[in-house]
Amino acid sequence: MKIIKDKVAKLSFVALLITMTAAMFYAPTASAHGEKSQAAFMRMRTIHWFDLNWSKEEVPVNDTMTISGKFLVFAGWPETVDKPEVSFLNVGIPGPVFIRAGSWIGGQLVPRSVSLELGEVYEFKVLLKARRPGDWHVHSMMNVQGGGPIIGPGKWVTITGSMSEFVNPVTTLTGQTINLETYALDNVYFWHAVWFAIAFAWLLFWIKRPMFVPRHIAVSTGKADTLISAGDKKVGMVFAVGTMVIVAASMGATNEKYPVTTPLQAGLLRGMKTYQMPESTVSVKVDDATYRVPGRAMQMTLTITNNGDSPVRLGEFNTAGVRFLDPAVHEDETSYPDDLLAEEGLTVSDNSPLAPGETRTVEVTASDAAWEVYRLADLIYDPDSRFAGLLFFWDENGTRQMVTVDAPLIPSFI
C-alpha cells in the first residue's frame, strides 16, 4: 500500500511539474480594448485627451510613427484616485509590438516619471518604432502612481514586414554600438538553462523521497524528524554553497568585463511646461444633466454667457475620448478613430451665434451608441454619479475656445 501511495504521489508531482513548465511557454493572444474595462468616471474625470494625432495608419517594421496631442489634467480629480503627483507618459499597446523611442511633454524629454498639476493643459508627443507585424490598437496612456494606468483613445495601426528584420541599435557611453534586440541573447539563454537545470535537479532529488500523502502521515504521527536524513542536509548545503559560488563568480566576471556601468535612472521631473490655451471668454453653467438609457443620449441644460467681443457657437463635446460634433459648426479633419467620433452626435436647441454679452439657456444632447459600446453609461451606477468633459466653441473666424464642465448626472429610464 505504501509503495502505491508513493508512486501516485510521485506521478502527481511530475504531472504538476509538466503543467507548470508548459504554462511558462504558453502565452495566449489578447485582443480586447482596455478602455472599455476601465471605469467611466476614471476616463471622464482624470485625464482629458484632445487634439490627438496618429501620424501613420500603416508603418513598416523599423519605421517610426508618433502619437501627439494635448491633455488636460482635470481640476475635479476624483477623491478615490491618487493625484498625479508621480505620473509616467506611456502608450497602451498589446505587448512590445512597438518600442518607445522617446517621449516628450511640453517639448521636454521625459524618460522618467513627472509631476502634473491639476487644471493644467500639457502638450505631448510619443515616438514609436514598429517591431512586430500585425494590426494593433495603439492608445495614449498615463500611468499614475496609486491610480493605475489611465488609458486614452486608441486607433488601429498596421505594421507590415517581418519581425526578423527588426533592429534596435544604440550607442553606449563607451562608444560601442549594439543591437538591443539580440544583444547578449545567448548569455540570457545560457543562464536561464543553468538555473532551470539546478532547480530541476533539486526537485528530482526530493521526488525520490516520500511525497505528499506519506509526508502528511509522518507529520501527523509525530515522525517528521525521520523525513530528512543527514545526507539530505549535506545535499542541501551543497546546493546552497554552490548557488552562492556561482552568483559570486558570475558577478565578479561581469564587473571585470563591464567596468563602466551606470544605474537605472529614477527620480521625478517637476515643473513641466504647460500649454497655454487661449483664454476663454465663454462661461458655462450646467443647470441639469440626465442620461436617457433607452435613447443612449445625455441631455444637458446649459446657461451660456459670451463675455467676448465676437459671436460664438458650440461645436463639440468631448468626454472620455468620445467626440460629439455639430457638423454645422465643426467637422473633424484629423482622421480620428471612427468608433470614437459621433460626427452628428451633438444637437443644440438653439445654436445660432451667441452675441457678445448675451446669455442663453439651451438644451444640449450628446447621443451615440458609443455611450453603451464604451460603457460610459455605467457612470449612472456609480455612488458618485458625475460626468465631466470639454466643450469647444468657435467664433466666425474659426478661433476655438475650450470650457470644462462637471456636474451630477441623473439617469432616466423613460
PyMOL commands that set and color helices and strands:
alter all, ss='L'
color gray80, all
select helices_A, chain A and resi 2-24+34-37+40-44+163-165+185-207+212-220+224-226+230-257+338-340+370-373+376-381
alter helices_A, ss='H'
color red, helices_A
select strands_A, chain A and resi 47-54+58-60+64-73+87-92+98-105+108-109+113-114+121-130+134-144+148-160+169-171+177-179+268-269+282-292+297-306+312-319+322-325+341-342+346-348+359-367+386-395+400-408+410-412
alter strands_A, ss='S'
color yellow, strands_A
deselect
rebuild
show_as cartoon
